[in-house]
């Protein structure tokens, strides 16, 4: 067994990115139940109607200055375990994640925003490019980062969704900048939109602690504190290599349709994600296999323009697709054989999913035993984050039971 404590365990939930997205204006959210923003009180969220899957929208606001290097590297390794932790709820939620990476004025960027998406492969690909640089003067542009997390992210208008921000950093906000929106104002807006804001302090800087505690209180969220590089648990298992192989085999079942430009764009995104996966450890790919094989992970596996999923769910009639819109393997086949090819591919995918789910369950049992033998990891970031999501998600109809965090 190879057990160690490594950096931040919750990214990727989001984690994801440095690609700059154009400024967007989030539409006004649907009316939410009466609440008192900025007072640290519970946000009341109506339960989803019977038969409707709950929605989780999680955005990480991440300090990417030089002192955060260890944590960012861990974020690249842990995105899928966090997604799997979120997906462990009953009923299985629809999960969308995003990121606001921030530094400070004078650095090569102040903020970079990755909008909410159910395709976590895209987020992982962006996260792969993220490097810790800049900073150095103490306070950072926390105010701008929080403001953009609330106003630039395309939050849904579903009043039953669990909307949550995790602010992660080690330095306090600049409160002396002109033309800056103070975090108190952004947090009041978050309360009006039904968005909780949790604050995770890395390290033990005293002036950061006070600000992060105020942000958590005003954001109707929780304050958490971890070591400078985080305190997530990482345990290698005998199941990792096989699950990593299943992750790649599941990817091979994807068939993209549409115009040449649409297929080219999607295939380019897949190639970009493949580079990030090639650099990932088997344990990270094992976590990905667990997530994409779950009901909540279907969007990461199929995403846009994926033919097998579209045909299986009735969104596309294979017989009406013009030949020029077909993926190459189908375009080469006689028309009479195309439906059979898609059906066989769907069956193979389902078999791979079931195999991944069975191995993931064994891996989870193995990890549970090792964590309990090591003292339970109650103080790890993994456990703290799971406890926070478990309590807050209950307001949106999410039940995590005794499943515990995924590692």
Helices and strands as residue ranges (DSSP letters): E 3-6, E 55-63, G 66-68, H 69-87, E 94-102, E 111-117, H 120-128, H 142-151, E 162-169, H 183-192, E 195-202, H 206-218, E 223-226, E 232-235, H 240-251, H 260-278, H 282-292, G 295-297, H 298-301, H 307-312, G 318-320, G 323-325, H 328-331, H 335-373, H 381-393, G 394-396
